[in-house]
Amino acid sequence: MTTASTEPLRITLTLDPEEHTELLSLLERALRDTHAEARRTEALAYQEKIHHQEAVLRRLIDKLRHP
C-alpha cells in the first residue's frame, strides 16, 4: 500500500490554443454541474465531498486562466 505524498506533483502539459479552450470549457462545465449537485443533496458528508471537488476545479480553472 502506498502513502499519499504531501509534495505537490509537478506536471508540464503543453496545449495548443484549441486544446486550452476546450479543457477550460470542460472544467467550467464540470464546476457548474458540481455546484448544482451540491445544492440538490442533503447528505452532509456528500456535500463536503462535492465542495472539495468544487475547490479543486476552481484551482484548476484559475491555473488555466492565469498561467
N, C-alpha and C positions, 0 to 999 in steps of 0.2 A: 504494500500500500504506500502511495506517495503522499507527502505532506504538501500543503499549499504554501507557496513562497510568498513572502511579503514584498519581494523585489518587483518593481514594475517590469513588465515584459516589453521589450523594445522591438518593434516591428517596423520595417520600412516597406511601404506599399506605394508603388508608382501607378498612378491612374492618369488616363488621358481625360480631357475635359468632359467628354460624354460619360465616361465611367464615373467620374467625380459627381456629376449632376445626378446620375441615376442612383448612386449609392446614397447620396444625401436625401434624395426624394424617398427612397425606401425607408431610411431611418426616420424621417419626419412622419411618414405614414404609420410606421410601427409605433412611434411615440403617441400619435393621436389615438390609435387603436388601444394602446395600453392605458392611456388616460381614461378613455371611455369604459374600458373593462374595470378599472379601479372604482369608478363611480357606481357600477352595477352590482358589485359584490358586497356582501355584508360580512363575510368571514374575515376577521381581523388579521389572522396570520397570512391569508392570501393577499389582502390589501397591502400588507407590509412588503410582501414579495413583489407585488406589482409596482409599488412606489420605488423600490430598489431598482427594478428594471427601468422605470422612467428616468431615474437619476443617471443610470449608465447610458441610456440612449441620449440624454441631454449632453453628457460629456462627449460622446462620440460626435454628435452633431456640431458641438462647439469646436472640436478639433478639426472637423472638415471645413467649417466656415472660416476659421482663423488659423491657418496652418503655421 
